[in-house]
Amino acid sequence: MKDDEKMDQKKKGYEEEETEEEEKEEEEEEEEEEEEEEEEEEEEEEEEEEEEKEEEEEEEEEERVGVEEKEEEEVIYPTPQ
């Protein structure tokens, strides 16, 4: 009987160790997934900011071109005063 009890205790001990290791692995995997999600979110935010900046630059360029064209028209065709 004592041998059986010792075997059972050893078996339980191994099972507990395996469970703890599995839990640690799961926690590490979850942390890695969270980090990856955060990195993806940051990248998306950076891309959005870059797109907004490009749009603003395009709008500014269009305004500048529009003003330059208007100035050229005034030089060619002065508005009556």
MDTraj code that builds the backbone (N, CA, C; nanometers):
import mdtraj as md
import numpy as np

residues = "MET LYS ASP ASP GLU LYS MET ASP GLN LYS LYS LYS GLY TYR GLU GLU GLU GLU THR GLU GLU GLU GLU LYS GLU GLU GLU GLU GLU GLU GLU GLU GLU GLU GLU GLU GLU GLU GLU GLU GLU GLU GLU GLU GLU GLU GLU GLU GLU GLU GLU GLU LYS GLU GLU GLU GLU GLU GLU GLU GLU GLU GLU ARG VAL GLY VAL GLU GLU LYS GLU GLU GLU GLU VAL ILE TYR PRO THR PRO GLN".split()
xyz = np.array([
    [0.0826, -0.1197, 0.0000],
    [0.0000, 0.0000, 0.0000],
    [0.0866, 0.1256, 0.0000],
    [0.1928, 0.1241, 0.0787],
    [0.2757, 0.2431, 0.0862],
    [0.3364, 0.2756, -0.0503],
    [0.3773, 0.1736, -0.1205],
    [0.4348, 0.1963, -0.2532],
    [0.3320, 0.2584, -0.3470],
    [0.2092, 0.2089, -0.3401],
    [0.1032, 0.2640, -0.4242],
    [0.0793, 0.4114, -0.3907],
    [0.0770, 0.4439, -0.2623],
    [0.0550, 0.5819, -0.2204],
    [0.1689, 0.6718, -0.2687],
    [0.2915, 0.6209, -0.2582],
    [0.4065, 0.6989, -0.3042],
    [0.3979, 0.7235, -0.4546],
    [0.3582, 0.6195, -0.5264],
    [0.3449, 0.6326, -0.6712],
    [0.2372, 0.7353, -0.7055],
    [0.1250, 0.7282, -0.6327],
    [0.0169, 0.8239, -0.6562],
    [0.0643, 0.9668, -0.6291],
    [0.1375, 0.9855, -0.5211],
    [0.1872, 1.1188, -0.4872],
    [0.2843, 1.1696, -0.5941],
    [0.3729, 1.0808, -0.6394],
    [0.4668, 1.1202, -0.7448],
    [0.3909, 1.1586, -0.8709],
    [0.2909, 1.0768, -0.9038],
    [0.2116, 1.1017, -1.0237],
    [0.1409, 1.2367, -1.0125],
    [0.0834, 1.2629, -0.8946],
    [0.0156, 1.3904, -0.8731],
    [0.1146, 1.5065, -0.8831],
    [0.2323, 1.4860, -0.8283],
    [0.3352, 1.5898, -0.8335],
    [0.3730, 1.6228, -0.9766],
    [0.3909, 1.5199, -1.0586],
    [0.4234, 1.5422, -1.1999],
    [0.3089, 1.6132, -1.2712],
    [0.1874, 1.5712, -1.2401],
    [0.0712, 1.6332, -1.3039],
    [0.0623, 1.7810, -1.2667],
    [0.0900, 1.8122, -1.1391],
    [0.0854, 1.9515, -1.0954],
    [0.1931, 2.0335, -1.1657],
    [0.3133, 1.9755, -1.1795],
    [0.4208, 2.0456, -1.2484],
    [0.3831, 2.0718, -1.3938],
    [0.3260, 1.9714, -1.4582],
    [0.2845, 1.9871, -1.5972],
    [0.1787, 2.0960, -1.6092],
    [0.0836, 2.0957, -1.5152],
    [-0.0225, 2.1959, -1.5181],
    [0.0368, 2.3358, -1.5016],
    [0.1300, 2.3516, -1.4080],
    [0.1930, 2.4817, -1.3870],
    [0.2685, 2.5261, -1.5121],
    [0.3403, 2.4324, -1.5737],
    [0.4144, 2.4656, -1.6954],
    [0.3187, 2.5066, -1.8073],
    [0.2088, 2.4330, -1.8198],
    [0.1102, 2.4660, -1.9225],
    [0.0524, 2.6049, -1.8981],
    [0.0227, 2.6349, -1.7711],
    [-0.0326, 2.7665, -1.7378],
    [0.0672, 2.8769, -1.7721],
    [0.1953, 2.8535, -1.7397],
    [0.2982, 2.9529, -1.7714],
    [0.3070, 2.9738, -1.9223],
    [0.3051, 2.8636, -1.9967],
    [0.3124, 2.8737, -2.1423],
    [0.1928, 2.9510, -2.1974],
    [0.0742, 2.9224, -2.1446],
    [-0.0461, 2.9922, -2.1900],
    [-0.0356, 3.1416, -2.1600],
    [0.0122, 3.1750, -2.0403],
    [0.0273, 3.3155, -2.0030],
    [0.1261, 3.3854, -2.0962],
    [0.2375, 3.3172, -2.1253],
    [0.3374, 3.3758, -2.2145],
    [0.2790, 3.3971, -2.3539],
    [0.2032, 3.2996, -2.4016],
    [0.1406, 3.3121, -2.5331],
    [0.0434, 3.4294, -2.5353],
    [-0.0364, 3.4426, -2.4286],
    [-0.1319, 3.5531, -2.4206],
    [-0.0587, 3.6871, -2.4210],
    [0.0512, 3.6952, -2.3451],
    [0.1284, 3.8193, -2.3402],
    [0.1846, 3.8529, -2.4783],
    [0.2358, 3.7509, -2.5469],
    [0.2904, 3.7731, -2.6810],
    [0.1811, 3.8217, -2.7759],
    [0.0633, 3.7613, -2.7668],
    [-0.0482, 3.8023, -2.8524],
    [-0.0867, 3.9471, -2.8240],
    [-0.0915, 3.9833, -2.6953],
    [-0.1261, 4.1202, -2.6581],
    [-0.0226, 4.2185, -2.7133],
    [0.1058, 4.1818, -2.7010],
    [0.2115, 4.2686, -2.7527],
    [0.1982, 4.2853, -2.9038],
    [0.1704, 4.1753, -2.9732],
    [0.1543, 4.1815, -3.1183],
    [0.0363, 4.2710, -3.1554],
    [-0.0742, 4.2582, -3.0816],
    [-0.1916, 4.3414, -3.1085],
    [-0.1581, 4.4890, -3.0875],
    [-0.0862, 4.5179, -2.9789],
    [-0.0485, 4.6562, -2.9509],
    [0.0401, 4.7114, -3.0625],
    [0.1353, 4.6292, -3.1074],
    [0.2237, 4.6727, -3.2154],
    [0.1437, 4.6996, -3.3430],
    [0.0487, 4.6122, -3.3731],
    [-0.0347, 4.6305, -3.4922],
    [-0.1151, 4.7597, -3.4819],
    [-0.1715, 4.7849, -3.3627],
    [-0.2491, 4.9072, -3.3426],
    [-0.1612, 5.0308, -3.3623],
    [-0.0392, 5.0254, -3.3070],
    [0.0521, 5.1385, -3.3216],
    [0.0863, 5.1614, -3.4687],
    [0.1108, 5.0517, -3.5407],
    [0.1436, 5.0635, -3.6827],
    [0.0258, 5.1242, -3.7594],
    [-0.0959, 5.0806, -3.7270],
    [-0.2145, 5.1347, -3.7936],
    [-0.2278, 5.2840, -3.7657],
    [-0.2054, 5.3229, -3.6400],
    [-0.2141, 5.4643, -3.6041],
    [-0.1104, 5.5458, -3.6810],
    [0.0118, 5.4918, -3.6892],
    [0.1176, 5.5621, -3.7620],
    [0.0805, 5.5765, -3.9095],
    [0.0251, 5.4707, -3.9674],
    [-0.0157, 5.4758, -4.1078],
    [-0.1250, 5.5802, -4.1279],
    [-0.2225, 5.5837, -4.0366],
    [-0.3305, 5.6818, -4.0468],
    [-0.2743, 5.8242, -4.0378],
    [-0.1830, 5.8452, -3.9428],
    [-0.1231, 5.9777, -3.9279],
    [-0.0469, 6.0170, -4.0543],
    [0.0248, 5.9205, -4.1113],
    [0.1009, 5.9470, -4.2339],
    [0.0062, 5.9832, -4.3480],
    [-0.1044, 5.9090, -4.3595],
    [-0.2028, 5.9372, -4.4644],
    [-0.2622, 6.0767, -4.4468],
    [-0.2970, 6.1119, -4.3227],
    [-0.3531, 6.2441, -4.2959],
    [-0.2530, 6.3530, -4.3338],
    [-0.1269, 6.3306, -4.2984],
    [-0.0228, 6.4284, -4.3298],
    [-0.0099, 6.4449, -4.4811],
    [-0.0112, 6.3337, -4.5533],
    [-0.0014, 6.3397, -4.6993],
    [-0.1208, 6.4137, -4.7588],
    [-0.2412, 6.3874, -4.7068],
    [-0.3608, 6.4555, -4.7562],
    [-0.3503, 6.6059, -4.7333],
    [-0.3038, 6.6445, -4.6142],
    [-0.2882, 6.7866, -4.5838],
    [-0.1881, 6.8511, -4.6792],
    [-0.0773, 6.7804, -4.7044],
    [0.0237, 6.8339, -4.7958],
    [-0.0336, 6.8491, -4.9366],
    [-0.1125, 6.7515, -4.9800],
    [-0.1747, 6.7593, -5.1123],
    [-0.2696, 6.8784, -5.1202],
    [-0.3502, 6.8983, -5.0154],
    [-0.4434, 7.0109, -5.0133],
    [-0.3678, 7.1433, -5.0190],
    [-0.2598, 7.1528, -4.9406],
    [-0.1800, 7.2752, -4.9410],
    [-0.1207, 7.3002, -5.0795],
    [-0.0734, 7.1931, -5.1426],
    [-0.0156, 7.2063, -5.2773],
    [-0.1225, 7.2522, -5.3754],
    [-0.2428, 7.1952, -5.3658],
    [-0.3522, 7.2350, -5.4546],
    [-0.3868, 7.3821, -5.4341],
    [-0.3891, 7.4270, -5.3087],
    [-0.4183, 7.5673, -5.2807],
    [-0.3107, 7.6576, -5.3410],
    [-0.1839, 7.6179, -5.3230],
    [-0.0732, 7.6963, -5.3779],
    [-0.0826, 7.7053, -5.5300],
    [-0.1087, 7.5919, -5.5928],
    [-0.1202, 7.5892, -5.7387],
    [-0.2368, 7.6772, -5.7821],
    [-0.3478, 7.6698, -5.7106],
    [-0.4644, 7.7524, -5.7432],
    [-0.4324, 7.8999, -5.7324],
    [-0.3611, 7.9412, -5.6299],
    [-0.3233, 8.0813, -5.6113],
    [-0.2275, 8.1231, -5.7217],
    [-0.1315, 8.0369, -5.7536],
    [-0.0355, 8.0698, -5.8596],
    [-0.1064, 8.0864, -5.9931],
    [-0.2017, 7.9985, -6.0244],
    [-0.2762, 8.0084, -6.1499],
    [-0.3557, 8.1380, -6.1543],
    [-0.4162, 8.1723, -6.0412],
    [-0.4946, 8.2953, -6.0352],
    [-0.4040, 8.4163, -6.0572],
    [-0.2856, 8.4155, -5.9969],
    [-0.1917, 8.5257, -6.0147],
    [-0.1486, 8.5358, -6.1603],
    [-0.1260, 8.4204, -6.2246],
    [-0.0872, 8.4210, -6.3654],
    [-0.1992, 8.4800, -6.4505],
    [-0.3240, 8.4451, -6.4211],
    [-0.4380, 8.4982, -6.4955],
    [-0.4446, 8.6494, -6.4810],
    [-0.4198, 8.6991, -6.3596],
    [-0.4259, 8.8424, -6.3362],
    [-0.3170, 8.9148, -6.4136],
    [-0.2018, 8.8508, -6.4271],
    [-0.0934, 8.9126, -6.5032],
    [-0.1308, 8.9160, -6.6502],
    [-0.1848, 8.8069, -6.7007],
    [-0.2225, 8.7998, -6.8414],
    [-0.3469, 8.8841, -6.8669],
    [-0.4461, 8.8669, -6.7847],
    [-0.5731, 8.9382, -6.8005],
    [-0.5990, 9.0197, -6.6743],
    [-0.5439, 9.1365, -6.6651],
    [-0.5673, 9.2159, -6.5436],
    [-0.7161, 9.2462, -6.5266],
    [-0.7596, 9.2355, -6.4053],
    [-0.9003, 9.2640, -6.3783],
    [-0.9220, 9.4147, -6.3822],
    [-1.0310, 9.4563, -6.4429],
    [-1.0572, 9.6012, -6.4514],
    [-1.0825, 9.6599, -6.3129],
    [-1.0339, 9.7798, -6.2967],
    [-1.0515, 9.8436, -6.1663],
    [-1.1306, 9.9707, -6.1772],
])
top = md.Topology()
chain = top.add_chain()
for i, resn in enumerate(residues, 1):
    res = top.add_residue(resn, chain, resSeq=i)
    for name in ("N", "CA", "C"):
        top.add_atom(name, md.element.get_by_symbol(name[0]), res)
traj = md.Trajectory(xyz[None], top)
